[in-house]
Amino acid sequence: MSKQTDIMEKIVALCRRRGFIFGSSEIYGGIGGFWDYGPLGTELKRNIKDAWWFDMVQNPPPGPNGTEYQMVGVDCSIIMNPKVWEASGHVGGFSDPMVDCKETKSRYRADQLSVIQGRDADGQMFAFTSDDEESEDKARKKAAKYFKVSVEELSSATSVVPLDSIDVAAFARILGPDAKEVGTLTVPRAFNLMFETYVGALQDSTSKAYLRPETAQGIFANFKNVMDSTRVKIPFGIAQIGKAFRNEINPRNYTFRSREFEQMEIEFFCKPDTSMMWYEFWRDTRLAWYESLGIKSDKLRPRQQGEDELAHYSDACTDIEYLFPFSEETQELEGVAHRGSFDLNAHGRASKGKEDAFAVIDDATKERFVPHVIEPSAGVDRFTLAAITEAYSFDENRASPEFMKFHPRLAPIKAAVFPLVAKDGMPEIAEPIFRDIKKRMPCQYDAKQSIGKRYARMDEAGTPFCFTIDGQTKDDGTVTVRHRDDASQERIDKSRCVEYLQDKLGL
Ligand code: ATP
């Protein structure tokens, strides 16, 4: 097992043991691609959503060169008129080319398979799932045997290419990731990722509807409502946080690719000639936001999409990626896309019969234009997982080797108060301190078990500070403050606990 897989396993175990994340409906054997957040995970996820809402909607950063802009929010229904999804292109196009294995019955996204091939044009090829170390190791071992070289020598005898680049006529020579026989992979076929349901009593094509695969379309569908009911003027953004559903073929890597997940999306509307300026602004703003919440810049990578990757209507797109322990390559946390006027044009055409139905007029110049859109689209669950993996720390020299170094804003519990023993007047001093802190921030009180065990529990929950009331407190009125990150201790006056936390946490 590689070091990275080992870390991921430790993280998953801690998340389950301490109630960050559970498998959905585990008592019935679970259900692939669905997850439940436990008490600590719920607080963490809520802190992430609250930080995003506060920093992007209620108190957004100053615009480029001091340009004024406004941000407002919406909270739209999950099921919408299916015409929304026809206009947006999801009904026709929201599909990934999929490859099935006829032998193992597994289904893969074609763009997520890679193939090891030798120099010989007629030789066998070995497929594996691109960001899955175990799958790659297996394929390398099989390929080494076939090419009669050691695993170490394999890279000089072979090359790794994406499955997409292989001519379908050569699929007969590919050994599927878990297959025993060669040639069991089908050619890539489209598969729609939207979950279908029916609205009302009748279940036929007229009542068919979809669970939204993104929150963005609710924002576009309400563009005019928001303009007509508020005083917002271009440039402005509409934000939404909410659930989205995608029937992912191969949900994996813990919560990273789930079938039900939450998004935090902004559609920012601006004049076409300012759109590149706003695109750069949002790209930089979003990157800085992750850094401000403790994601180290060496693991966070903005990746500008190449011309060949861009959607036909898009002028630019940057994926903000993070290096998760489950892969050697960075993976998308958020996409910041320049979408031009594609979405408003599409909804104008489909709902009003006119491409420019959602055009606006510039007050100063009287110019009429369909706004351009910049879309920073982030996944709550992916950032929650990044925050967890970033926070996970292991130091075998500590009494509590596993600890979670959450940024103070994200920490589910900010402080804990412990009487060293549940007698000798210590609880009487500890309880008022606890009540005082609890009024201002999430705080826990614990009087049971040894003090070491109590610190260890708080370390695993990622609680930045613990206050311990001990024998000395009665004599000189001081308490011990114990720091999560280096396990160091200091003493402060018992009346200063709240002030100390406010100062240290910057809250
Ligand atoms: P991917 O290429 O990884 O499937 P995407 O490019 O299709 O992602 P978008 O449609 O741009 O993703 O969605 C915006 C954000 O929503 C993503 O950056 C990600 O954070 C989140 N997201 C998308 N699909 C999933 C999923 N299956 N599970 C969890 N989060 C997701």
Residues whose N, C-alpha, C, O or C-beta is under 5 A from the ligand:
A	BS01	ATP	E248 T255 F256 R257 S258 F261 Q263 E332 L333 E334 G335 S377 A378 G379 D381 R382
